[in-house]
Amino acid sequence: MEHKSNENISAALKLLEDAAKQKKDELKTALSDKYTNLRSLIIETDSSLMQLLGNAKDHALESADHIKEAGIEKVHEIAHDVDGSVHQNPWPYIAGAAVVGTLLGVLLRRSAK
């Protein structure tokens, strides 16, 4: 009788071991599928992020070009206005240049001593 109960216990343990192996394989498959899905999601997110950064870079370059063009245009306007003002009334500019030249001469002469 003891022999039969040992056989029953061995059969039960074998059945439990087989069930555990089956569940282990199912768990491995499930985890593998989850990691595959996670990996594809990360790849999609990475490509979306790269595209978004590329668009931001292009927008920043366009903005920088517009700012540069606006700055150049403004400098040309100011230069044209100053040129016109100097041609209409040159004496204040000549006097200003003389004062600045005199001040620089005084400062350079003092620093040379």
Secondary structure, DSSP 8 states (H G I E B T S, - for coil): -HHHHHHHHHHHHHHHHHHHHHHHHHHHHHHHHHHHHHHHHHHHHHHHHHHHHHHHHHHHHHHHHHHHHHHHHHHHHHHHHHHHHHHH--HHHHHHHHHHHHHHHHHHHHHH-
